[in-house]
Amino acid sequence: MNDTINLVDLDSNLQAASPQEILAHALAEHDNIAISFSGAEDVVLVDMASRIKPGLQVFCLDTGRLHAATYEFIDKVRQHYEVDLQILFPDATAVQQLVNEKGLFSFYQDTHKECCAIRKVGPLRKKLLTLDAWITGQRKDQSPGTRANIPVVQHDRAFSRPEEVLVKYNPLVNWTSAQVWDYIRSNNVPYNKLHDQGFISIGCEPCTRPTGPGQHEREGRWWWEEETKKECGLHR
């Protein structure tokens, strides 16, 4: 598989497939593939994939600003599953320069883009340059303004090596939040205990808060910014 046309055809064929079928295809097609792990959707994928191919590669971005409960969750997943879980860190010099120049909370004035670029996008880019494919937990209904048209499989042009195709799979793209949580409860999948405290979408501690009744899950992220800009740069 080496061109975008093939991926468009594949996406069309996989639109009606179950997440497990999509994962089975991805893991059979690529040896050098990894799951990006951080939240409830991602641990569902880890659970599904570990049943298909134990020992799979999983990576997690440690921004240095995560909730304590998130660090506990990461260790719980490491202990629960037979996976190769790698923790990725941002460049220390870049973080130090940002903090020395602008302080620890510049994102409340400058928007979150600069901080996320250093703490998330940089280490993700470095990791993806070593892979042929990756798997994410994106869902269309996570953010109707920015994720409504996500395909099941795509060419990730933002992070691919020059003149090469980086394949990105989104097996849960057509699932709802309710389906994710039904799977978690039915299969005793570990989850971040912050979910029991009203947090739905969980990111860095200063940029995440619980949501109230009737609020969309993304309203708990970067609440001081305009609604259509609530992406950190990992998905483009």
N, C-alpha and C positions, 0 to 999 in steps of 0.2 A: 504494500500500500504506500504509494509515494506521490499522490497528487490530490488536490482539493476536490476534483470532480468525483473521485471514488468516495471521499468522505461525505459529500452531499448525498450520493446514492445510498451509502451505508446509513446515514442519519434517517433517511426516508424509510428504510427497511426496519430500523430499530425503534421507530416512534411508538409502535404498539407493543413492543417487547417489555417484559417485566424487568425490574432492576437486576434481578438475579441473572436473567438471560443476557442483559447488557454487560454485566460484570464478567460472566463466563466468556463472552466473546472477547472482551478487552484482555482478559488474562491469558486467553489462548493465543491471541494475536501478537502480544508483546511480552517479551521477557524482561525488558528494561522499563518497568512501569511501577508507579507508586501511587498510593492514596494520600491525598492531602487531608489531614485530620485536625479538627478543632472542636466541633460541636456535635449536636444530637444527630444530624443527618450523616455526618462523617463516621460516627461510631456504628451507625446502622450499616453503612457500607463495609466497614471493617468486619463486622459480624458476618455479613453475607459472604464477603470475599474469603474470609478465613475458613468457611465451610467448603469453598470451591478449591482454594489453593493455599494451604497453610504455609506460614513463613513469608507471606508477602511483605513488600516494603511499604512502610507508612512513615510519613514525616509530619512534624508539627512545628509551627513557627512560635518560638518563645520571644516575644517582643521585649521582655523585661518589665512589662506593665500589666501582666495578667492577674486576675483574682487568685487568691490563695486556693479557693475551691477548684479553680481550673487546673492548677498544678496537681492537686490531689486527684482530680479526674484523669489527667494524663497518666499518672502512675497506676491508677486503677485499671485503665485500659491496657497498659503494658503488662500488668500481672495477669489479666483475664484472658488475653488472646496470645496465640502463637504467631507473633508478628515481629518484624524487624523495625522497631519504632525509633526513628531518628529525630532528635531535637535540633532545630536550626536557630542560630542566633544572628542578630544584626551585627554589622561592622562596628566594633567598639569605638574606633576613632571618629566615625561619622556621628554616632550617638553622642559622644563626648562633645564634639564641636557644636551640635545642635543645642544641647543642654547648656553649655557654657555661654553661647551667644544669645539664646532666647529663653532659657529657663526650662522647667519641667512641664509647663502647661501652656506652651505657646499655641497649641492647636485651638484653644478657646478663642483666640484672636485671629490666627492666620488660617483657619480651617485645618482639618486633620491630614490634608494631602502630604505635606512635607514630612510629618512624623511617620505616617504610614509608609511613605516611600523608603524611608531609612530602615524602619523596624520590621516591615513586612515585605514590601516589594523587592528590596535588595536581596535578602536571603532567599526569597522564593526564586528570583531570577537565577541566582547562582546554582540552586538545586536543579531547576528545570533544564539548565544547559547540560546536565549530565544524564537526562532521561530521554526516552523516545516517546513516552506517553504518560499522562497522569489522569487521576480520577478525582472528581470533586463532588461535593454534596449539594450543589446548587439546585434550587427549585424555582419554578416560574413564579409561584405565588409568594416567594420570600420578599420580593420587591417589584410590584407591578410596573413601577416607573422605569426600572433598569434591567429587569430579568425576564420580562414577559415573553421574549422571543428566543430564549436559550435553546439551542439544539441538543440532541442527545449526544452527538459526537461532532467534533469540529477540529479545524486546524487552528491551533493557538499561535497566531502570528506574533503576538506581543512578546512571547518568551522562547520562540523556537531558535535553534542554531541557524546561522546564515545558510541559505540555500537548502535547508532541510525542513521536514514537516514534524512538528510536535503535535501529537494527537491528544485531544482533551475529551474525556468522557464525563457525562453528567447523568448517571443512571437514575437519579431520583427526580429528574427535571419535571416529570408529569405527576409526581406525588404531591399530596397536600401535607401540611403540618400534622393533621389528624392521622394520616396514614403512617407517618414517621413514628408518632407516639404509640399508635396501635402496635407497630412492630416492636418497639422498645419494650412495651409492657408484656406482650405475648411471648417474647423470647428472653426475658430477664436480662436485657442489655444494660450495661452500666451507663449512667448519665451524670452530668454535672449537677450537683445538689442545688446550685443556684436556680435551676428551673423550678424547684419547689418553693422558691422565694419570689416568684413573679418575673424572673428574667426569662425571656424567650430567645432573643438573639444575643449571644454573649461574645464580647470582644475584650479589649483592654479595660481595666478597672476604671480609669478616669472617663472613658468614653461609652460606658454601658450603664444602663439603669433599668429597673423593672418597668414593665408596661402595665397600664391600668385596664379595666374592662372596656372592651370596644376598640382599644388601640391596636394598630397593626404592629407586628413584631419589630419592624425596622424603626419604629418610633422610639425604641429604647436605645438606639445607636446614634451618636452625633446629633443629639436633639437640638443643638443650637444652630444647626445648619439647614439650608434649604433642602426640601424633601427629595428632589430628583438627583441630589449629589451624594447620596449615602452609599458610596462604594469606596473601598480603600485602595483599589488599583490591582488587586489580585486577579480580578475577572474583568476582561475588556471585550 
